[in-house]
Amino acid sequence: MFWEVTRYFKYNWIERYWVTPYFNFAYTPFNLSPLSENGMYILWYVLGALAIFITIGFLYRISTVLFFLLFTYTFLLEQARYLNHFYLVIIVSFILIFIPAHRSFSIDSKIFKSVKSPYNSSWNLWLIRLTVGIPYFFGGIAKINADWLRGYPLKDWLLGDLNFPIIGQYFTEHWMVMIMSYSGLLLDLAVVPVLLFKRTRLIGFIAICLFHLMNVELFEIGIFPWFMIAATSLYFSPNWPRKLVQKIGFKGDKTQETNDFKPNPKYPKVILYGLGIFFAIQVFLPMRHLLIKGNVHWTEEGHKYAWHMKLRSKEGSTEFMVKNKATDELIEVNVGGYLQDWQERKMDGNPQMIWKFAKFLKEEYGRMGVDVEVYAQALASLNGRAYQYIIDPNVDLAAQEKPFFGNAKWILPLEIPLENQR
C-alpha cells in the first residue's frame, strides 16, 4: 500500500480524482465529500506513513485503525474509482485491527515487552487465509456465466495483445480463447483447495503466480497481482518467514519458542460470533445477485463487492435532458461541464451512477430556483453486443428511488443476444 500511495503522487491522481472534479459519485448513504486540496494531499501522506508503520509494526494498533478509516473514506468518495482490490484492502486492513500481527519482528515488540511473543492464535492466520481465498473462489464462481463460457469478453481483449510472449500469436484462434477462459475459471476454483494440502501447495502457488504475472502483461490492474502473490504465500507453513531469515544469515527475532504456550483468548464467544457474521457477509455479498432479477453484468445490481473481476466489457453513451416543470422547456445538459472524462466513461452503462447524476442535476437546478424533471437517453453494449437502452428514457429519474436491495423498475432488461455483435 505504500507503493500504491507513491503511485498516487507520481501520476497526480489525488488532484485528478478529488481536487479537479466538480462532482463526485459518492457512495449512498454516506454521501461524503472530499477534503480541501491540501487536506487530500495530507491525508495521502498520512496513509503512506501508516502503511510503513503497519509494515514495521510501529504503533501497530493505532496505525491499523487509522489506516482502515482513512482509506475507507477515500474509497467512499468516488464510485467511478471502484476496484475490487481496493475493497480487499479495506477488508484486510479491518481484519488487521483485531489481529496482533506485531508480536514478533516489529518495533512494538522491542518497545513494549508485553507485546513480544513468537506465537499467535491460529484463528488469526486462518482468518487471513480465508479472506485471501474468497476472491479466488467467488471469482471462479462468477465466471460460470453464459458469456464467459463462450469466450466473451476475453476474446475481444486478447485481440489487443497479439504481441504477448509465445502464445500471443494464437490469440486469434477460438481454441486458445476457450483454453484461456476455462483455465482461468478452473484455476480460481481449484487454487485454494490445492494450497491447503502440503503436497500440492507449491504447485498451486507457482500456478497462481504465473496466472497473476500473465494478468500483469494483459491488463492494467495496478498492485492487485503483486498483492495477491504476497498474500497467497500465507498458505505456506506460518514459520516460513523465520526460516527464510535464518537461511539468509540474519539472526532475526531472538524470541525463543517454548512448549508451555496456552492460548486463552478473551471473549471466545464474541470472537466466534464475530467470525460467523463476518464470513456470512462475505458469502452473501458475492451471491446476492442471484436473488435479484436480471443479468448482474447488465443491471450492475449486486455487481460490487462480489469479486466480478475482469468479467465483462461494457460501453455506453448517455445524454441527459432536463424539463422545466413550469415552462415545459427541454434543455440538453452539457455533461462535460460537470464530469471529468474518466467519470463519464465509468457512468456510461452504469444505471446506479446515471441515477445518482440525475439526482445531482435535480439539486443543481433547484439551487438556481428551477424545478426540473430529468431524463436520460442511456445506451449500453455488454460484451460487444449491439447497443440498446439500459434505462427507460421516458422515466423522470430524479423522481425515482434506487432500492437498497432488489430490482429498480426503471432499468430495462438485456434483450440483445450475444450473437448480435457490433
N, C-alpha and C positions, 0 to 999 in steps of 0.2 A: 504493500500500500504506500510505502514511502516512495517507491519507484513511480507509482501511479500519480502521486502528488507532484513529483518533479515534472511529469508529462503535462500536467495542467498549467504549470508555469511556462514550460518550454514552448508549448503550442498556443499560449494565450487563451486557453479555454475558459478561464474564470471570467474574463471580460466578455468573451463570445456568448457564454451561456447565461450569465446572471447580471451583467452590467449593461450591455448593449440592448437586449430585448426590451421592448415597450410593455410586453405582456408575457407572462409565464404560465404554462399549463400546470398549475399547482394541483396536487392530489386532493380530491374531495375525501373526507370532510375537513381536512386540515387547512387547506387554502392559505398556506404560508407564503410570505413574501421574502425576496432576497434582502440581505443587509445592504448597507451603502457599499460603494465600490471599495473603499478602504476596509470596511468590515468584512467583505467576502475574501479579500486578499489575506487579511489577518487570520480569518477562520482556516484558510487552507495552509497557512504557515503553521498554525497550531496543530492541524491534522497531521502534517508531516512530522512534527516533533513528537506527537503522541504515538505515531506508528513506530518511531525509533524507540521510544520509551517502552512500548509493549515488547518490541523485539529483544531488547536487552534486559527486560524485567526491572525497570526502574519506576517506582511509584505505580506499580502494575495495576492495582485495584482502581485507583483514581483515573489512570490513563485509559483503561478499558471502558469505564463508564462514560468518560468524556468523548472518547473516540466514537463509541456507538451513538451517542446523542447527536454529535456534530455531523457525522457522516450521514446519519439517517435524515437529519434536517436538510442537507444539500440534496439528498435523493428525492425528498418530497417536494422540492421546489419546481421540478420540471418533468412532466410525463414524457416529453419528447426525448428525454435522456434515459429512458428506462433501459436497463441492461440486466440480463439475468445474473451476471457475475457481481454486479453491484448489490443486488438483492441477497446473493450468497454472502457477500462481505458483511452485510448488515446482520445476517443470521449468525455468522461465525463470531463477529465482534460482540454480539449479545451473549452468546454462549461463554465467551472468554471472561465475561464479568463474573460468572459463577464457578469457573474452573481455576483452581490455584496453580496455574502453569508457571508460576515464578518461584517454585520451591527449590529449584536447582538451576545451575548455570545462569544465574541472574544477579543483578546488582542488589536487589532487595534481599536475597539470601545471604549476602555479605554484610548488609547493614542491619537487618532485623533477624536475629538468631532464631526467633520463634517461627520464622517462615521456613528456614532451611530444612530440607528433607529429601532423601533420594526416592521417596515413594509418593504415589498419588493413587487415589481410589480408581479402580478400573472403570467405573461408570463414566468418569471424566473422559477417558480415552475413547470408550465406545460411543459416547455421545457425539464426539467429533467425527469418528469414523462413519457413523450412520448419517450424519449431516452431509459429509462429503459424498456418501454413496447415493443419497437421494437424487441429486441432479442426474447422475448416470442412469439410475433405474427408471425414473419418470421421464427422462429424456428419451429412453428407448421405448417406453410405453407410448409416448406422444408420436413416435414415428410410425406407429401402427395405424395409419390412416390411408385412405384410398389414394390420395395424390402421391404421397411418399412411396408407397408400394409400387407405383407405376413410374417412379423415377423423377417426379417433379417436387420441388423446383430445382433439384440438384442438376438435372440435365442442362438447364439454361445456365446455371452458374459455372459448370465445368467448361462450357464453350468459351468462357472468358479466361481460362487458364490452360490453354493448349501448350504453353511453354513449361508446364510443370515437369520437373525432372523425371525422366524414364517413362512414366505412364501417361504423361500429358498428351502424347500423340494419339492415344486411344480414347480420349475423352469424347470424341465424336461418335463412338460406337455405342450402340444400345446395350450390349452385354457389359461393357465397362461401367455404364451408368447404373445398371442393375446391381453389379457387384459392389459398387461404392454405396449404394442406397441400403442394401440388405446387410452388408458387413458393418456399417455404422449402427444399424438397428441392433444387430446381434451382439456387437461389442458392448454397447450401452447396457443391454440386459444381462450379459454374462460377466462383465468385469468384476462386479462386487462379489458374487459367489466365488469366482476364481481367486480373487485376492484373499478371501477368508481362509483358504487352505494353504498350508506351508509349501506343499509340493508344487502347487501351480502358481504361487504368489509372484515369483519372479517373472514367469512367462506373461502373466496378466499385466504386471507393471510395465514390462517392455512394450507390450502391445498397446497399452493406453498411452504411453509416451510417444510412440510412433504416430498414433491417432492425433494427439494434440499437436505434434510437430507438423503433421500434414495440414491441420487446420490453420496453423500459423502461416503456411505458404499459400493456402487457398483463400483465406478470409482475413479481414481486418477486425480482429476481436480483442485487441489490447492485451491486458495482462492475464486474461482468463486461462489460456492453455498453460502458462507457467504457474499460475496459482494452483490449478488442478494437479499438475505434475507434482508440485511440492506437497500439496495436501494429501494426495494418494499415497505418498510414502509413509503416512501414518498407519497403513495396514501392515507394515513390517513389524517385527518384534520391537516393543517400546524402548529397548535399550540400544537400538542401532546407532543413535547419535553419540552415545557414550563410547561405544566400541570404535566408532569411526574416529573420534577424537584421540583415543588411545593408540590406534594404528598410525595416525599421522605423527604421533610422538609427543603430543601435548599431555600434560598431567591431568588437565581438566578439573572437574569438581572433585574435591578431596573427601566429600561426604561419604562415609563408609556405610555399606549396606549391612543391615542386621536382620536377624530372623525373628525378632520379637515385635515386629510391626503389627499392630492390631487396629484395623480401621474401625472407627467409631463415629460415623457421620452424625452431625446434629440434624435433628428433624428428618429422620429417614422417610417417614410417610409423606412429608411435604415434598421431598425430593422425588419420590416415586410418583406422586400425583402430578407434579410439575412436568416430569419427563413424559408421562402419559398424555397430558394435554398438549405438550409441545409437538410430539410426533403425530398425534391425532390431527392437529392442524396441518402438519407437513404432508400428511397423506390426503387430507380433504382438499386442500387448495389445488393440487395438480389434477384431481379427478372431478372437481365441481362442475366443469363444463358439460359433463355427461348428464347433469340434471337440468341443463339449460337448453332450450330449443335452438336449433340452428347449428351451422358449421362454425366452430370456435375460431378458425383462422379467418373467417369472413366477418363475423359479428364482433370479434375481439372480446366477447363476454366469457370470462374465465381464462383468458389468454395469459395475463400477467401472473407471476408467482407460480407458474405451472411447469417451468422448465421446457417450454416450447422453443428450443434453441435452434436457430437456422433451419426452420421447418417450412417457412412459406415466403414467397416473394409477392409483394403487394405494391401496386402502383395506383395512382388515382389523380383526380383533379377536382377541385372544389371551388364553386363560386357562391358567394353569399349575396342575397338581396334582402334589404330591409324595407318594410312597408310602413309608411307614416299612417297611424291609425286615424288621425284627424283629417288628413287630406287624401288618403289612398295613394299617395305618391310612392312609386317604387324607385329605390336607389341601389345601384350595384356597388358593393363595398370593395374598396381597394385593400385587399388583404395584406399586400406588401407594406402598407403603411403601419400595420400593427405587428406583423410577424416577420421573423428572420427566415431566410430560405430554408435552413435546416429544420425549423419548426414547421413550416408549411409542408415540407416533404413528409414529415412524420405524421402530420394531421391528415393529409390526403389518404383516404381509405380507412381511417380510424374513426368509427362512429362516436366513441366517447369524447374524443378530442374535438371533433366537429361540433358536437352538442355543447361542450364547455365553451368553445369560442362563440357560439351563438348566444349563450347566456351573457358572456362578456360584452358582446355588441349591444344587447338589450340594455345593460347597465351603462355602457358608454354613451349611447344616445339619450338615455334617461338623464345623465348628468348635464346634457345640453338642453334639457327640457322637452325632449321629443319622445313620445311613447310609440314604440315600433313593434312590429312582428318581424321575425327573422326566418328566412327560408334558405335552404341550401340545395344547390344543384351539385350533388356529390356522386361522381362516377368512380368506380374502382375496378381493378383487374387482379384476380388471385391466380398466382402460378401461371401466368401467361395467357389466361382466358381473355376473351373479348370483354370489353368494358360493359358494365351495367350499373344502374342506380343502386347505391348501397343504403341510401336514406330516402324516405318518401319526400319528394320535392314539394308536395302540397301541404306539408305539416309545418306549423309555426313551431320551430324547435325551441324558441325561447320560452314557450308556454308548456313545454314538456318536462317531465322529470325522468331521471335515469334511475331505475330500481337498483337498490343495493345488491340484490341477488335476483337474477331472473332475466327474462327477455324483454327488451324495450320494443314496444309495438311499432315505433317509427323506423326501426331498422328493417330493411327489406331482405328477404331470404335470398340466398345464392341460387340462381336458376341456370346460369351458363355452364354447360358440361365442360370437362377438361379437354375434350376433343376439339372444342371450338377455340382454337388458339389464335392469338392476334397475328 
